[in-house]
Amino acid sequence: MSILLFYALVILAYFFFEHAIAQTVKKYIYEDNLELILKITTDQHLDEFQNLRYKKMSQIVLFGLLFPLLKFNVYFILTIVIASIYSYKLPYLRLNKQYKHNIALLRFSFPVWLRQIQILLYNHNVINAIELTIDNAPHILSDQLESLVKSLKKNPNDLDAFNQFMIEYRILEIDRAMKLLYRAYTVEQDDTRIQLSRMIESTTKWMKQERRKRNEAVLKQYEWLGILPLLSVTVIFMIMMVGLINNLFGKGGGI
């Protein structure tokens, strides 16, 4: 009876303070890197994302609170709480997965793009070299490169265009590469080409590491398939052992 009374008070409190709860959750309860992930993976604003995820969570809460056919007990309340938290976290988890995928793709493709730039710089200036790579660059790079070229054509001395290039991804190698490209853009290119070559040698190791990580990730996805035969043999062996023990004890009991 006390649980039912407590539950009734929870329902009344929820409906009375629902607006304040909604504003508090949407304004303060979100992940530290959510704004960064939203900026990289989608054009959705933080407020819009928070409104949508809270709406989905509140639907589960309301369904649980107003569903009269289930027995109201601690386990039922716990189920509502867990389902609500999971519903609230799920949109972020999906975005975070996409964010990690973008980072992995960028770390794999950027050294390849850098090598193309190195070759093109022998016959083109920096702006033309970058512009020639846009069509063949991965989607994660092409939009940013196009914006960079537009900024430089509008303001040729725009250092920030280089410094801010993909800065939200927080990858040190990209920052170093863009500083070298800026030097090639503003000063004598011969020395910069040498430094760029040295940097590409170091980023080749980076590219190999990313390729190895990708291969390991693919192998892990299929790793469980190799365990199935071993698991099947283990189960069969256990069944045979149980049968053998039963037979032995059965014969012993008969004696």
Buried (B, 14 or more C-beta within 10 A) or exposed (E): EEEEEEBEEBBEEBEEEEEEBBEEBBEEEBEEEBBBBBBBBEEBEBEEBBEEBBEEBBEBBBEBBEEEEEEBEEEBBEEBEEBBEEBBBEBBEEBBEBBEEBBBBBBBBBBBBBBBBBEBBEEBEBBEBBBBBBEEBBEBBBEBBBEBBEBBEEEEEBEEBBEBBBEEBEBEBBBBBBBBBBBBBBEEBEEBBEBBEEBBEEBEEBBEEBEEEEEEEEEEEEEEEEEEEEEEEEEEEEEEEEEEEEEEEEEEEEE
